[in-house]
């Protein structure tokens, strides 16, 4: 999540001298505060870091020195901050040899990505697969193989992983490492985390499991270049539709951790059957399968799951730009139905931004005007309650990027214990 810039005390209240363990904990927390500030706020001088965090300048000098020694920060160009005296060097986030690994199981592909602390993608690979039609074991074999390949590749570059986070759609029990139910994968009660651990080297980094839309929402929130956005709704665009909700700068999980199953709102007047077993779910109107059904006959190559989804979307986009009436009508229909659901969610959540991810990234420009128009018509508050609808810049990589960010949290929580 974006940095919490509230001051972190450098000393305990005057109730007695702090124990060594207390001092170590305070210093660890302060190192994380500075590191997050550099991630979210960009390079700055020690003077600005002290002003932004509220920590004393001598403390900042020590913290920055420790982060530089750890390879997590570096000093760069001279920065003039308006104060009297010699200008200071700007401090940059570094950590080029530390990465987080994000792995994703989607209905249409399996992918793995590694991202360094400074935000550079050093490995990314995605393999098309119709997961619902495949055996669970073979899908997990494929995933573990990609993770193993990733770990070997980054090791060859001298990059060490802080951890691995797996992104999976559906109802995910993060504590148990289990997918309770993922309708579009056809999975129920799958112990994903334990199964993947068995397939990896015993020395592999720590693994964690999380819902794909939640991870994507975190990645989008960290990537968005607007300090005023603290409330955001991320809408996945894949075979299924899910949501990740950022409220007040925090990921909204709900009472049991399952918030965000927006794809199953009963909005379809035709009451088409959904993969979840219900009728009329929103994702039957706006999911990738809905767009393909509207745009092309079943034997059309755009329905072929062995072809990468980006290639199939590129073909549909080319047809639309060439003026194909059926394709244009399909985009218009999906856009109107998207606007319907987003308008409802905007009335309930009042986000500053709605980010359309997944397949919407590749064809969203053809639908955005229509979506925005419907949202303005549907939302009760003036000017759609200040909500803007945008297309993701992260595309299908967002869940895996969110997984990489999640894995890197171990570094922010305890920078001195870097891998």
C-alpha positions, 0 to 999 in steps of 0.5 A: 500500500502507499506509504503511511507518512505519519511520524514513527517515534524514534524514542519511547515515552519517558517511562524508562529506557527502552529495551534493546529489542524495543530499539531494534523494533523502532529502527526496523519500523523507521527503515520501512517508513523511509523505504516506503516513502522513496517507493511512493514519493520518489527520490528526495534529499535527507532534509525532505525525508526528515520533513515528510516523516517527522523524524529528526535529521540525525536519525534520517542520516543514520537510516539512509546510511543503513539502507544504502549499505543494505543496497536498498537505497542509493544516492544520486543527483544534487537536490536543491530544496530551498534551504540555506547551505549546501544542497543535498544528494537525492536518495533513491529507492534501489534494491535492484538485486531483490525481487518479489515473484508474483504468479497467476492462475487465470481461466485462460493462462498461467503466468509468472513475473518477477519485479525488483524493489525499484519496480523493474520487471526482470522476468515475465512469462505467460502460457495460454491454457484452458484451466477449467478443461485441464486437470488441477494437477497439470495446471499446478505442474505448469505453474510450478515449472514456470516458477522454477524457471523464473527462480533460475533465471533471476538467480543467474542475474544475481537477483534474490527473491523475497517471496512468492505470492500466488494470485487465483480468482474466486473465493480464496482462503489466504490463511489456509492457502486454499481456493474454496471456490473458483467458478471459472476454473472449476475448482473447489477446495483446492489446497493450492499453496501446499500443492505448489510447495511440494512441486518446488525445491525445498529451498524455494522462498516463502509462498502466499496465496491471495485473490487475483483482483485484490492483488491487481487493485494493490498494483494499480493503486501503487501505479496510479500517478495521482496523490488525490486517489485514495478510493479505487475500484479495480474491475478484472476483465477476464472470463470472470469478473472480479473486483478489488476495492481500495478504501481510504488507502487500504485494501478492503477485505470485508468481515471474512476476507471475501469482499469484491465478488462483483461479477455475480451481481444479478444484473442480466435481464436474460438470466443466462447461466453463470459458471457459478451455477446461478442465473443472470450474473453480471459477468455473463454480460461483460466477461471475456466470454460474453464479448467473444459470444457477441462478436463471433461464431463459436468456430471463429479462431478468436474462441481458440483458448490455445491462442494467447488472449492478447492475440485474439483481442488484437484480432477483434480490435482490428475488425472493429477498426475496419468497421465490422458491424457485428464486432462494433455492436458487441463492443457497444453492448458490453460497454453499456452493460459495463457502465450499468454495473459500474454505476451501481458500484459507484453509488455504493462505494463512491470511488475516485477512480474505477480501473478496468483491467485485464482484457479491457486494457486491450480494447477499452479505448473502443468502449470508454466513451460509452462506459463513461456516458452510461456511468454519468447517467446512472450514478445518483450524485452529480458528476458521477460522484467525482468518479472517473473511469480509466483503462489500466496501464498494467493489463493482464500483468496486474495480478502478478505485479500485485503478487510481486508487491505483496512478496516484497512487503517482507522487505518493507517490514524488515529491511535489515533482513533482506534476502 
